[in-house]
Amino acid sequence: MKDAKPSGLRTAVVGVGYLGRFHAQKYATAAGSELVAVIDADFTAAERVAGELGTQALGDYRELLGKVDAVSIAVPTPEPTCSLRSRSRRRSNKPAR
């Protein structure tokens, strides 16, 4: 008898806040995808989303190494990057969106 292997792409989501939760939902329901785990700095949030989607919550992204084929990283953009965008808009006189 062969060992049972997961079918499809083994996926995970790092950061399951407002947008990351949507990524996790899509991976959990997509044909050909197996949502292996979700990770968040707020472990309670990770546990909540994992419970909703029938997967596991992890506390550290390094626990994914060797266990997944694809990962969505849905975390906030650092402030310095946002500041650079804002400054370039001011220089070009383009309004902020």
ABEGO torsion letter per residue (X at the ends): XBBBBBBEBBBBBBGABAAAAAAAAAAAABBGBBBABBBBABAAAAAAAAAAAGBBBBABAAAABGABABBBBBBBBBAAAAAAAAAAAAAAGBBBX
